[in-house]
Amino acid sequence: MTQTRTLPSLNGRTFKMVSSTTSVVDHDAPSVFHYFEQDGVIWGDYTGDTVTIGRFVGTRTGDTIWVSFVHVLAATGEVVTGDGESEIEIGDDGMLRLVEHYEMHGAAQLSVCVETAAA
């Protein structure tokens, strides 16, 4: 929160997962993330694909966010927790994307989420 952000707020934006090293993404029903942001604080929820329900909370410094998350796996009901850092980027189409580096199941992971158009 000491660095100036160059990209817009994530508040009210929705993203869908397009790739993940954790699992094969179901492109017909990907995980969908709802973001909120205020005064450098990030929070939200997600559902879909392998996740029944998930929540996250964290902070933003410049165009980097750091979050802790927890979700329930659809297949087993297992509760999964982790931490991650995401770089906010802007695509050629003007939409935001998140390149997420996080740890889950004790191993480093990478996923990419892209902003969905407002309904």
Phi, psi and omega in degrees: 000007176264339179269146177279131178283149178250343181253159185297165176300150175273355186302124177079006181268150179241138180232151173238145180284133178245340175205153181200140175276351180281322183204167173284128182279130175279102186292344176275338180212062183288166171296137180241131185245132177249120184254145173227146182213136175205127176052041178084001178258137180243139173204164177170194182217166178207152178211167173107167180055245184271359188248128174286308177204143178218156178223151175215156177210146180182204184225163177236132173232115184062234179252029176237135174243151175234128180224155165251143183224160174214137175211166180250126179287134182296320186288324189238344185079003179295140175267128182242136177235160177183178179228152179201164177234135180234139172265130177270127180233165175240131182276171177300335180276001180085356180272150178281155172219153180243124174258109191257124174248120184211169177245131177212142183057029178075011182228149177293139182227164177217135174217161178231132176237141179242145179294140176261152180294145179296141181279000000 
